[in-house]
Amino acid sequence: MERLRKAAPPGAAACDLELVIPAYNEELRLAPTVLALAEHLRGMPLTASLRVVDNGSSDRTAECVDRLAASGIPITVTGCSRRGKGAAVARGMVTTRARWVGFCDADLATPAAAVDDAVARLRDGWEVVVGSRRCAGARIRVRQSALRRLGGAGFRLVTRRFSGPVEDTQCGFKFFEARAARRIFADVTTTGFVFDLEVIARARALGLSLSEFPVVWSDQEGSSFRPFADGRRVAGELWRLHRAMHRFPPRVVHHATATAIAVPAAEGAG
């Protein structure tokens, strides 16, 4: 297992919020995502930055980020040679100098407006704040295929031991108090589909406070995950997670599920 060092730089936070975007060959989807996030962050009453973690892309992902430097929000590119979304996210999380840090997918399946809800909960003192497509108030604009929904239901059934009361472990929209992030991500072992579940499992094992809130979400084209064809790999990751976590039973965690939802202006108009 590669252990990431808890590389918290000394001194004051560099900004209030840093958003990490893992990217592997995302030159086509990355620009709209970065521009949407930058535009929204500019209007928020805080200081913010974006960090794209290039996960060994063979296309022009890094050059794409360079062209977006004039977006009005500081943007950095960090390399990550270890493959997998989980490895890329963890790289950004343990090296952040922000007060709060979050991550979202390069396809921005959850609109940028949801950052407001996440930050509000971080301001309230929650250590882990996770977007949810399944808790009350969530809205699905474009649904996954029936096959993927069936695979997701099976995954939730067999992973309840790790997820506990969290309704949706797999939504790629999660935020953390920076010290909590470093505690979680320094020990993350999975890098694939099970990664998001491990984040929740480790947060629970550490006894961190966790708030789950509903999001607007749309399925995006381009996912390479196949629920049944990739089942063996997922089973292997779950077994490794079981072995890694069996010595750390979940503690009693202060958990809350919110029901309010931020609706983007375009949707709420009229």
C-alpha positions in Angstrom: 0.0 0.0 0.0 1.3 3.5 -0.8 0.8 5.7 2.2 0.4 9.4 1.5 2.2 11.7 3.9 0.1 14.1 5.9 1.8 17.0 4.3 -0.1 19.9 6.0 2.1 23.0 5.4 2.6 25.2 8.4 1.1 28.6 8.8 -2.2 30.2 8.0 -4.5 28.7 5.4 -3.8 29.8 1.8 -7.5 30.2 1.1 -10.9 29.3 2.5 -11.8 26.6 0.0 -9.9 24.5 -2.5 -11.7 22.3 -5.0 -9.8 19.3 -6.3 -10.8 17.9 -9.7 -9.3 14.5 -10.6 -8.7 14.3 -14.4 -7.6 11.5 -16.7 -7.8 12.4 -20.4 -10.4 15.1 -19.7 -9.4 17.8 -22.3 -12.9 17.9 -23.8 -14.9 18.1 -20.5 -12.6 19.9 -18.2 -12.8 23.5 -19.6 -16.6 23.9 -19.1 -16.3 22.4 -15.6 -13.5 24.7 -14.5 -15.2 27.8 -16.0 -18.5 27.0 -14.3 -16.8 26.4 -10.9 -14.6 29.5 -11.2 -17.6 31.7 -12.1 -19.6 30.5 -9.1 -16.6 30.7 -6.7 -16.0 34.3 -7.7 -19.4 35.2 -6.5 -19.0 33.5 -3.1 -18.0 35.5 0.0 -14.7 33.5 0.5 -11.3 33.0 -1.1 -11.0 29.9 -3.2 -8.8 28.0 -5.6 -9.0 25.1 -8.0 -6.6 22.2 -8.2 -6.6 19.8 -11.1 -4.8 16.5 -10.4 -3.7 15.1 -13.7 -3.8 11.3 -13.4 -1.3 10.5 -16.1 -3.3 11.8 -19.0 -2.1 11.1 -22.5 -4.2 14.0 -24.1 -3.9 17.7 -23.6 -5.5 17.9 -20.1 -2.6 19.9 -18.6 -2.5 22.3 -21.5 -6.3 22.8 -21.2 -5.8 23.9 -17.6 -3.0 26.3 -18.6 -5.4 28.0 -21.0 -7.9 28.6 -18.2 -5.4 30.5 -16.0 -7.3 33.8 -16.6 -10.6 32.5 -15.1 -10.2 34.8 -12.1 -9.7 31.9 -9.6 -6.2 30.5 -8.9 -5.8 27.2 -10.7 -2.9 24.7 -10.2 -2.1 21.4 -11.8 -0.7 18.6 -9.7 0.6 15.3 -11.2 -0.3 11.9 -9.9 1.5 8.9 -11.3 -0.5 6.3 -9.4 -3.6 5.5 -11.5 -7.2 5.8 -10.3 -9.6 8.5 -9.3 -9.0 7.8 -5.6 -5.2 8.2 -5.9 -5.7 11.6 -7.7 -8.2 12.9 -5.2 -6.0 11.8 -2.2 -3.0 13.6 -3.7 -4.9 16.8 -3.7 -6.4 16.3 -0.3 -3.3 15.7 1.7 -1.4 18.6 0.1 -4.0 21.3 0.4 -3.3 24.5 2.4 -6.9 25.6 2.4 -9.2 25.7 5.4 -11.7 23.5 3.7 -11.2 21.2 0.7 -13.6 19.3 -1.5 -13.6 17.3 -4.7 -15.9 16.9 -7.7 -15.7 15.0 -10.9 -14.5 16.5 -14.2 -18.0 16.1 -15.7 -19.6 18.3 -13.0 -22.6 16.0 -12.7 -23.6 18.1 -9.7 -24.0 21.8 -10.6 -21.6 24.4 -9.1 -24.4 26.0 -7.1 -24.3 23.0 -4.7 -21.0 24.3 -3.4 -23.0 26.9 -1.4 -24.8 24.1 0.6 -21.5 22.3 1.3 -19.8 25.5 2.5 -22.7 26.4 4.7 -22.4 23.1 6.5 -18.7 23.4 6.8 -19.2 26.8 8.4 -21.6 25.2 10.9 -18.7 23.0 12.0 -19.3 19.7 10.2 -16.0 17.9 9.4 -17.3 15.8 6.5 -20.0 17.0 4.1 -21.2 14.7 1.3 -23.6 15.3 -1.6 -26.4 12.8 -2.0 -28.6 11.7 -4.8 -30.7 9.5 -2.6 -31.6 11.5 0.5 -34.9 13.4 0.7 -34.9 16.5 -1.6 -32.4 15.2 -4.1 -33.3 15.7 -7.7 -32.1 13.6 -10.6 -32.3 15.4 -14.0 -30.8 12.6 -16.1 -31.0 9.1 -14.7 -28.4 6.3 -15.1 -29.3 3.3 -17.2 -31.4 0.6 -15.7 -28.4 -1.7 -15.6 -26.3 0.8 -13.7 -29.1 1.5 -11.2 -29.5 -2.3 -10.6 -25.7 -2.6 -10.0 -25.9 0.4 -7.7 -28.6 -1.2 -5.6 -26.6 -4.4 -5.3 -23.5 -2.4 -4.2 -25.5 -0.6 -1.5 -26.9 -3.8 -0.2 -23.5 -5.5 0.3 -21.7 -2.4 1.6 -24.0 -1.2 4.3 -21.5 -2.3 6.9 -19.1 0.4 5.7 -21.6 3.1 4.8 -23.8 3.0 7.9 -26.5 5.7 7.8 -25.1 7.4 4.7 -27.6 7.1 1.9 -25.2 7.7 -1.1 -21.5 6.9 -0.8 -20.8 7.2 -4.5 -21.7 10.7 -5.4 -18.5 12.5 -6.5 -19.2 15.7 -4.5 -17.6 15.6 -1.1 -16.1 18.3 1.2 -14.0 18.3 4.3 -12.4 20.4 7.0 -8.8 20.2 6.0 -7.4 18.4 9.0 -10.2 15.8 8.7 -9.3 15.3 5.0 -5.7 14.7 5.8 -6.6 12.1 8.5 -8.9 10.3 6.1 -6.9 10.4 2.9 -3.4 9.6 4.2 -4.5 6.0 4.7 -6.8 5.5 1.7 -5.9 2.2 0.0 -8.5 1.9 -2.9 -8.3 3.9 -6.0 -11.2 2.7 -8.1 -15.0 2.5 -7.7 -14.8 1.6 -4.0 -12.7 4.7 -3.2 -15.7 6.9 -2.3 -17.0 4.1 0.0 -13.7 3.9 1.7 -13.7 7.7 2.4 -17.0 7.3 4.2 -15.8 4.2 6.1 -12.7 5.9 7.3 -14.6 9.0 8.3 -16.9 6.8 10.4 -14.0 4.9 11.9 -12.4 8.2 13.0 -15.6 9.4 14.6 -15.8 12.5 12.4 -19.0 14.5 12.2 -20.8 14.0 8.9 -23.6 15.8 7.1 -25.3 14.5 4.0 -27.2 16.9 1.8 -29.3 16.5 -1.3 -28.0 17.6 -4.7 -29.2 18.1 -8.2 -27.5 15.5 -10.4 -27.3 14.4 -14.0 -25.8 11.2 -15.4 -23.0 12.1 -17.8 -21.7 10.3 -20.9 -18.2 9.0 -20.8 -18.2 6.8 -17.7 -16.2 3.6 -18.3 -17.6 1.7 -15.4 -19.6 -1.4 -16.2 -21.5 -2.8 -13.2 -21.3 -6.5 -14.0 -18.2 -6.6 -16.3 -16.2 -4.8 -13.6 -17.7 -6.8 -10.8 -14.6 -8.9 -10.1 -12.4 -5.9 -9.7 -14.9 -4.2 -7.4 -15.2 -7.4 -5.3 -11.4 -7.4 -5.0 -11.4 -3.8 -3.8 -14.2 -4.6 -1.3 -12.1 -7.5 0.1 -9.1 -5.2 0.5 -11.2 -2.6 2.2 -12.6 -5.2 4.6 -9.1 -6.3 5.5 -7.9 -2.7 5.9 -10.9 -1.7 8.1 -11.7 -4.7 10.2 -9.4 -3.4 13.0 -11.2 -0.1 13.1 -14.9 -0.5 13.9 -17.0 2.6 13.2 -17.4 4.9 16.2 -20.6 6.8 17.1 -20.6 9.5 14.5 -22.7 12.7 14.7 -24.6 12.4 11.4 -27.3 14.5 9.9 -29.2 14.3 6.6 -30.4 17.7 5.3 -33.5 18.1 3.2 -32.9 21.6 1.7 -31.5 21.9 -1.7 -29.9 24.7 -3.7 -31.5 25.0 -7.1 -29.4 26.7 -9.9 -30.8 30.0 -10.9 -31.6 28.9 -14.4 -33.7 26.0 -13.1 -35.5 28.0 -10.4 -36.4 30.9 -12.7 -40.0 31.4 -13.8 
